[in-house]
Amino acid sequence: MSTIAELVIPQTAALPLRWNSGKPRVLMITSRETQRWVIPKGWFMKGKKPWETARIEACEEAGALGKVHAKPIGTYHYVKALPRGESCRCKVFVFPLMVERLKKNWKERDERSRRWFSAKKAAKLVSEPELSALLLEIAASQGADLIPGKLRSIS
């Protein structure tokens, strides 16, 4: 697999959250090709703010609706496989999304599974070390250090 240039291409992701007995729970989805556990993410969209794109991705990929915070709580990197055996390095900006409701029918329902996990369990399931570290930080602080209080109070 060849890597396209040395550019790092930005992406945006939603970290769908809710609180259960004071502890953060993370809504994970499976990737379409490999069925790995991931969070909803995608390319920046023209005319949309990064957090708006994250909210759209959460709805399309996980059927998650809620309030998203305009400030990212972290970033992580990964290598994205592209057509024709090429790949590119991506830097993903992670925006917390407090899930208010889950849709029964959503755009990618037939392509993905979704499930709630503790932040600690989610950290073990993801393949990206930086995302795992971010999830472990949320688990250790119960979200207090990274998730704005006004968002934590939604769930």
HUVENBEL-V925616 format. One record per residue. PSI is psi as a letter, one per 40 degrees, with the letter a starting at -180 (* if undefined). NEAR is the number of other C-alpha atoms within 10 Angstrom. D_FIRST is the distance of its C-alpha to the first C-alpha in Angstrom with 1 decimal. Layout:
PSI&NEAR&D_FIRST / PSI&NEAR&D_FIRST
//
This chain:
h&10&0.0 / i&11&3.8 / h&15&6.6 / h&12&9.7 / a&9&12.6 / e&8&14.1 / i&10&15.9 / h&15&16.6 / h&15&17.4 / i&16&20.4 / i&21&20.9 / i&26&24.0 / i&30&24.8 / h&31&28.1 / g&25&29.3 / h&28&31.8 / i&28&34.7 / i&23&38.2 / h&18&40.7 / h&10&42.3 / f&6&45.3 / e&11&44.2 / h&15&40.7 / h&26&37.5 / i&24&35.6 / h&25&32.1 / h&25&31.1 / i&25&27.6 / i&21&25.7 / i&19&23.0 / i&17&19.7 / d&14&19.6 / d&8&16.6 / e&7&16.8 / f&12&20.4 / i&15&19.9 / h&22&22.7 / i&20&22.0 / i&25&24.2 / h&27&24.5 / i&23&22.4 / a&19&21.3 / i&16&21.1 / i&18&24.3 / h&14&26.8 / h&8&28.9 / e&8&32.4 / i&11&31.8 / i&12&32.0 / d&25&29.1 / d&24&31.3 / d&20&32.3 / d&23&28.7 / d&32&28.3 / d&26&31.5 / d&22&30.4 / d&22&27.1 / d&27&29.2 / d&20&31.5 / d&19&29.0 / d&25&26.7 / e&28&29.4 / f&21&32.7 / h&27&33.8 / h&19&36.5 / a&19&37.9 / h&16&38.3 / i&22&35.5 / i&20&36.1 / e&14&35.3 / h&14&34.1 / i&20&30.8 / e&17&31.4 / i&16&28.1 / i&17&24.5 / i&18&21.2 / i&18&17.6 / i&16&14.4 / h&14&10.8 / h&12&10.7 / h&14&8.3 / i&13&9.2 / i&6&10.1 / f&8&8.6 / e&9&5.0 / i&12&5.3 / i&16&6.7 / i&18&10.0 / h&18&12.4 / i&18&15.6 / h&15&19.1 / h&23&21.1 / h&21&24.9 / h&26&26.8 / h&27&30.2 / h&27&32.6 / h&28&34.0 / h&26&37.2 / h&23&37.2 / d&14&40.6 / i&12&39.8 / h&13&37.3 / i&13&37.3 / d&9&37.9 / h&11&36.0 / i&14&33.0 / d&14&30.3 / f&14&27.5 / d&15&29.9 / e&9&28.8 / e&13&25.1 / i&18&25.5 / i&16&27.9 / i&18&29.5 / i&12&31.5 / h&16&33.4 / i&16&32.7 / i&20&34.4 / d&25&32.4 / d&20&32.3 / d&16&30.9 / d&22&28.3 / d&24&27.1 / d&16&26.6 / d&15&24.6 / i&17&21.9 / e&13&18.7 / h&15&18.8 / d&14&21.2 / d&16&22.6 / d&23&23.4 / d&20&24.9 / d&16&27.1 / d&20&28.3 / d&25&29.3 / d&20&31.1 / d&18&32.9 / d&24&34.1 / d&20&35.2 / d&15&37.1 / e&13&38.9 / f&18&39.2 / e&22&37.7 / d&14&40.6 / d&12&38.7 / d&15&36.0 / h&22&37.3 / h&14&40.2 / d&11&43.5 / d&9&44.2 / d&18&41.1 / d&18&41.8 / e&10&45.2 / d&13&43.9 / *&15&42.9
//
